[in-house]
Amino acid sequence: MSTAAVKFESVKKTYKSRQGRIEALKGLDLVIPEGQIFGFAGPNGAGKSTSIKILVGLIRPDEGAVTVFGHPSGSKAAKSLIGFLPEVTLYHEFMSAKELLAIHATLSGIPANEIAGKCEEALERVGLSDRVNYRLKEFSKGMKQRFGIAQAIVGNPKLLVLDELTSGLDPKAQAELLTLLTELKAQGLTIFFSSHHLREIEKICDSVAIIHQGTLRTSGTLDEVLGEDVTVSLKVMTKDGQEPKGELAQWRRDSDGGFLTIIKKSETLALIQSLEGQVERIHNLETRRQSLEEIFHRMTPKEEAEKS
Amino acid sequence: MTAVLRLSRLYFLGKVRQQVHLATLFLGVILFMLPAYVNAFSLGVNAFEKISKDFGLTLIHYFGIGLSILLASSSIPNDIEKRSVYPILARPLNRSQYITAHYLATVAISAMSFFFLAGCLCLSMSALTKAWELNVFTVVFASFLQAAIVSAICIAFSTFAGSSLAATLGTVVFLLGSLPGALMRFFLAGKGGSNLMLIVATLLKATLPNLSIFALKEPILSGQALPSNYLGSLSAYAIGWIAFSILFATVLFNRRDL
């Protein structure tokens, strides 16, 4: 059983605006296990950025508490354990990657004699070791995001908080960054990954949460969130060309004379056993489960958002 | 402290990239030529020295104050707008350190401008009078202290307001603070002036820093000797106001959601 890297306990946050009070978070409870990649999804205005800002200590909650490895968010102890990459950041582009990284390392409290080594190591880990002395204005968008990860990891954090890391990147750059995240996870980092790209979350995250209108709609491991809806599609060719007997499945004849059924994953073994003697061969067996995107759309209905 | 200095170096370089030093260089060229130009049109009246110094020092004063107000008011709001503040304040860094870094960067740019321009004026004056005109630096130092206070106040305003509002409020503080109290009372208590206005203005004057004590141009140009340790007292007064303003800025900025 892994320990909690981050805990949100009944966190509430309200903003005042010209239109009145906006409840960004309405009592958010969330636990992020250590050593995992955690995907945080939700539509625009759901409360993702507010949650992230509270986590990294940029804003304070009105009620409730957030802890990072047991330390209150916003405290020096908590901040020293976090590496943060905001959604859109304009870096000081006149500086070279190495110079700017050295400043971030200093701010993270890295001793002066270790800074150069730490910077080289961070740039190496994100694949920018050949661009050490390049100015940031010479970097492509993908390289800037890589630099963003380097600045986030240069202070030896235990938790990486990445807000919309792959937003606006081409598919190749996106894939490279996702691979990088799995590598960082393998090195022991916990990664809090907020994204609109649900397929990315499904691809690399161990656990996931969906937030909507300031409340948590679902959270858990990816299997827990997606698991209930796993189905199996089975196609068989019978010996006598007749529909298989038994009450475990509803069969449909396919154009090539085979029989097709879709059943719950848990019933698969029983069904296959019941088919013994009837079936010439299993033509196709496919596991299919509801995608995170489908669950996301179900849990964040548009009309609900429009009413609020 | 290392963190503050490294951060202030970053902001200093950022300001240098805004090319404000080009305006300083341009003004430097004007100040180089000013005494010779005034001398050429003095038609034998030997007043070019006083006129050039008066005009040059006034230019340096208002340019330096204006530059300080603009830089100090925009520094933090720009950082917030570009979101480059986020990865910095997510680090184990106090907001007071962040504000101090911005302040030091602004003051460093102001100091460079003030003393470069003072150097230009001093050199060009000295070339014509054949004597070192070092008293220019005394006046400019007092102007710089004034700019340093106004910068700190502008930074405090910019922790809760946008750059335009912070600059406007900073300018108001500078104008009210520079106006001698007696002059303000004379105008407000005159015909059509209300007692209420006078009370408000007097209260404001008492609350804001007294910047008129930094106006050393007239006494220096007229050859008055400054009391010993006057510059030391001015510096202490300036440091007090700067420390108070930075503290005030920290209190305000600590309460702000970013």
Interface residues (C-beta under 8 A of the other chain):
Chain A: Y15 K53 V56 G57 L58 I59 R60 K76 A77 K79 S80 I82 F84 L85 P86 E87 V88 T89 L90 Y91 H92 F94 M95 L100 A102 I103 H104 T106 L107 S108 G109 A112 G148 Q151 A152 G155 V161
Chain B: T2 A3 R6 L7 R9 L10 L13 G14 R17 K82 R83 S84 Y86 P87 I88 L89 A90 R91 P92 L93 D257 L258
